[in-house]
């Protein structure tokens, strides 16, 4: 029996209940095949859900390369508590769809019998996966999603969640570096905001508007809108009428491209454009042509960040260089977060003492204190029980010789991540 609830979550008896119910059968089978079971190498299974296709596929572009390196590192297995375990990483494509993410999360938990489940890339993926893990009482670690939309979109109980933990930066940190960036540019301090009606954008909208006003800026908010295929004439008219010189928000690139094309048609050019999401990937910014030069965004990581992997020892600089040498493509910001996710999981499994015991894994998660390639991960220091934050700064896309690169133009709350350029005029 199963039922489907909000977010497409499939509810079934918990994995722990299923395992208990099958214990007698398993015990009986061992009586007949002891030699076979002793000969089999025990296996740890790690599940991972991400958007390998769909509108957010760019977030998983480097996934196979990153996980390929982790799998190679794990070829000898992991020795834990005197036992050597083979390690399997099983990936599933959410197709950038919340219901699909819930479906494959349940497959990983109930069919593939993973020992720990992970997810990345926005609340479309992290929320349904975490919900499935919480329901089935299986340890879960997620990343690559501003923590507020991960946490509050799940209607957290007063005591927080039990089985699900998340690391990534938060909107307060993003705002700190965005406002710092704007303060470096002479403007009239009038900001126009662009947010669609998705859950992620609602979290950004609700955090940004009051914080920007508190910083002494006037906010022009023409209202949220559905994602994709919009006519932005009303927003542009409102911005022009109010003299908006700074545009901010959180858009998919197709929406921004449509907005910016209409700006040119309607004779509107802001002085500063600072968006989440739209400007993460170099190929996306290059697709805008010369008008993409000078746009600004959040920066999760660059090869110049002062961090190294706790797993392999590789530096940020060498990770970026290795990716470019192996693939011929420009490094992207999600690369180290996939790597760091596995850093955390492997560290947790090793400290658990028994990677086949969900409670032992959970206890190890709560005691994590690890310096990763994206910075420290320590849930004892988080803003809420199940969350810890990682650094984020502000950057601007600039020409670097023959290629487009993102320069760090404001360090926000993280002065150990040095700026590499002053803010240049847009366009």
C-alpha positions, 0 to 999 in steps of 0.5 A: 500500500502507498499514498501520495502526499504534497510534493509528490512524496510517496509514503510507505512503511519506513525502511526501518520497519521493512528491515525489521520485518525481514529480519527473520527471513534474513536470519533463516537464509543465513542458516543455509548459505553461511559460506556464501555470505562470509565470502561476499564483501559488504557494501555501503550504498550512497544515493544521490539525486540531482537534476541531470536533465531539465531546466537545472541540468547545468548544475549537474554538468560536472557531476560525472567527472566529479563522482568519477574521481570520487569513485576512483578514490574509493576503489580500494573500499573503506575500512571501518571498524576493522571491516573493509567495505565496497562503496557504491554511489548510485545516482538518480535524475530528478529531471528538475521535477519535484515529484520525480525527485520524491519518486527516485528518492523512494527508489533509492531508499526502498529498492536500492537500500542505500545506507545514506542518501544525498541530493543537490541543486535547489529545493526542487531536489533537496526538499523532496529527497530530505522529506523522503529520508525523514519519513523513512528514517534514513540519514540524509545530507544535502547541499547546493540550495540556499538554506532558508528555502531548503529548511522553511519550505519543509515546515520544520517542527519546533525541535527541527528535523531528525535525519536530514542535514544541509550545508550551503550559504544563506540569503543573509550572507548573499545580501551582505555581499550584494549590498556591499557591491552596490555601495561601491557603485555610484547610483541613486539607490533605487533597486528593482526586483525580479522574482518568480513564484517558485518556492526558491524565489519566494524565499529570496523575495521575502528575505531581500525586500526588507533587507535592501530597504533596511540598508537604505535603498528604495525597492520597486517590487512589481510583483512575482510572476510565473517562470519562463516565457514572460512579457516583461513590459510591465516590470520594465515600465515600472523600473523606468518610471521609478528611475531604477538603476540597480536590478536584482532577483533570482532568475533562470537565464531564459527569463533574464535573456528575455527581460534584457532583450526587452530592456534594449527594445524599450530603451532601458539600461540599469547601471548594475544587474545582480542576479542569483542563478542566471549568471552561474555558468560561463556558457550562459553569460557568453550566450548574452554576447557583449551585453553579458559583460559586467553582470554580477552575481553570487559566487559560491566558489572559485579556484582561488578560494583558500580551501582544499579537499579533506578527502584527496588533499586537492586544492581549489586551484588544482580542482579547477585546473584538473576539470578544465584539462580533462574536459576542455570546459570552463570550471563551474561553481557546483563542481566542488559542492558535489566533491564536498558532499562526498567528503562529508559523507565519507567522513561521516561513514568512517566515524560512524563505526558501523556504516550499516547502522542508521543511528550510528551514521546519524550520530556521526553527522551531528558531530561533523567538524570538517574542513572541505574544499568549500570551507568548514562544515560543522552543524554545531555552528549552524543558524538552525539545528539541521543547517550549517553555512558555507562562504559566499561572495559577490563576483562580476563577469569580466574579460580575462584575456580571450575568455570570460571569467568571474572576478571576486568584487566583494567579499561580504562576510568572508574577508579570507576570500580576497577580492580580485578586481574592483567593480567595473561598469556594466556593458 
